[in-house]
Each structure stands twice: as structure tokens, then as C-alpha cells.
Amino acid sequence: MDITNHNKYKSHGSGEIDKSKFGNLGNNVIFEAGVLVFHPDNIQIAENVYIGHNTILKGYYKNEMIIGQNTWIGQNCFFHSAGGIEIGAAVGIGPMVKILTSAHKETDINKPVLFEPLNFKKVILKDGCDIGVGSVILPGVTIGEGTIIGAGAVVTEDIPDYAVAVGSPAKVIRKRQ
């Protein structure tokens, strides 16, 4: 298989933070050591946001990553906003959470999935939700206001407001009052 002319194989840069390049950067945003940011021009971060050690904010040349005020993002997270990410206010995101907004379409079984086109879908985390350690949020998912996602959950579909969802795939086990 010839991949010599495949244009996916190029660097996206060092990820070094340059605060002047963000689409918007509020006051009191804390970037801990090891945080990497790509395409900051498509990233908007409101005030009072904490971003933990070794987190990667992978902006994309199209679509935006929006992080609301008073949000806490734990260590070693990975957010890829090719399809767009919208995180509301006062959201808690545990360490090692992954948010993905694109996936390869499988249209030709005779070709590696890597070479298939990408499908983009926005992820929305509404105000006041809490995402447990090590959870994975897949493309196109909306997590409702005040919702709790249990540690290690794999969220493949929308979760309503004020619910508690756990497991792989994540399922609602109760509603919060």
C-alpha cells in the first residue's frame, strides 16, 4: 500500500502555549505544566478556568472549542474539536477524560480505516455537568445540564439533564433532584 503522498502526515506544531493567539482567553485561566494547545485561534476560554497538567487541547482549523467560565479540567485530558466542542459554565471534567468529535467513515472495506474520510459531529457539555475520571465522550453527544457521568464511562448517545449515567456504553441509572 502506497502512503507516500498521503497529506495527513504532517506536524501540527509543538503545541506550545501562546496566549495572544487564542480566539478568546478570559482572566484567571490556569494552564498547568505540560498543557499543549493546537490551533488556539479556534479556541475560546472564559474566565476562571483551570486546565490540569499534560492536557491536550487539540483545536482544529475549522469548528471551535468553547470552554465556559468556572470550569475545571483535570490532568491528562485530550479534547479534539474537529467537529466542535462546547463546554458550558461550572463544568467539572476529571483527569484522563477524552472528548472526540470526529471518526472515520468506513465506506470501503478494501481500504484501511485510516484512509477513509472523517465524519465530524459536535460535542456539547451543558452547564454544571460533571464528567468522571477516564470517561470517553464520543462524537455527536450532548450531556445535559447538571448531569453526572461516572468514572470510566463511554458516552455514545445523548444524556438528559440532571441524570446519572455510568458504564460502557453509558446508561442512565437515575435522575437527580
ChimeraX attribute file (.defattr): number of C-alpha atoms within 10 A of each C-alpha:
attribute: neighborCount
match mode: 1-to-1
recipient: residues
	/A:1	5
	/A:2	5
	/A:3	9
	/A:4	7
	/A:5	7
	/A:6	9
	/A:7	7
	/A:8	9
	/A:9	9
	/A:10	7
	/A:11	6
	/A:12	10
	/A:13	10
	/A:14	9
	/A:15	16
	/A:16	11
	/A:17	15
	/A:18	9
	/A:19	12
	/A:20	10
	/A:21	13
	/A:22	18
	/A:23	16
	/A:24	17
	/A:25	18
	/A:26	14
	/A:27	11
	/A:28	13
	/A:29	17
	/A:30	13
	/A:31	18
	/A:32	15
	/A:33	12
	/A:34	16
	/A:35	19
	/A:36	19
	/A:37	22
	/A:38	21
	/A:39	21
	/A:40	25
	/A:41	18
	/A:42	21
	/A:43	25
	/A:44	18
	/A:45	21
	/A:46	19
	/A:47	18
	/A:48	17
	/A:49	24
	/A:50	19
	/A:51	22
	/A:52	23
	/A:53	18
	/A:54	19
	/A:55	25
	/A:56	21
	/A:57	22
	/A:58	22
	/A:59	25
	/A:60	20
	/A:61	13
	/A:62	13
	/A:63	16
	/A:64	22
	/A:65	29
	/A:66	21
	/A:67	25
	/A:68	23
	/A:69	22
	/A:70	18
	/A:71	26
	/A:72	22
	/A:73	22
	/A:74	21
	/A:75	23
	/A:76	19
	/A:77	25
	/A:78	19
	/A:79	20
	/A:80	20
	/A:81	30
	/A:82	24
	/A:83	23
	/A:84	26
	/A:85	28
	/A:86	18
	/A:87	23
	/A:88	21
	/A:89	22
	/A:90	20
	/A:91	25
	/A:92	22
	/A:93	26
	/A:94	23
	/A:95	23
	/A:96	22
	/A:97	26
	/A:98	21
	/A:99	22
	/A:100	25
	/A:101	22
	/A:102	21
	/A:103	18
	/A:104	13
	/A:105	14
	/A:106	16
	/A:107	10
	/A:108	10
	/A:109	8
	/A:110	7
	/A:111	11
	/A:112	10
	/A:113	15
	/A:114	12
	/A:115	14
	/A:116	15
	/A:117	13
	/A:118	16
	/A:119	14
	/A:120	19
	/A:121	19
	/A:122	21
	/A:123	25
	/A:124	21
	/A:125	27
	/A:126	22
	/A:127	21
	/A:128	21
	/A:129	26
	/A:130	24
	/A:131	26
	/A:132	21
	/A:133	20
	/A:134	19
	/A:135	26
	/A:136	25
	/A:137	27
	/A:138	21
	/A:139	26
	/A:140	20
	/A:141	21
	/A:142	22
	/A:143	27
	/A:144	20
	/A:145	20
	/A:146	21
	/A:147	25
	/A:148	24
	/A:149	29
	/A:150	21
	/A:151	19
	/A:152	19
	/A:153	22
	/A:154	22
	/A:155	26
	/A:156	17
	/A:157	16
	/A:158	17
	/A:159	22
	/A:160	17
	/A:161	19
	/A:162	18
	/A:163	21
	/A:164	21
	/A:165	25
	/A:166	20
	/A:167	16
	/A:168	13
	/A:169	13
	/A:170	22
	/A:171	20
	/A:172	15
	/A:173	11
	/A:174	11
	/A:175	13
	/A:176	11
	/A:177	6
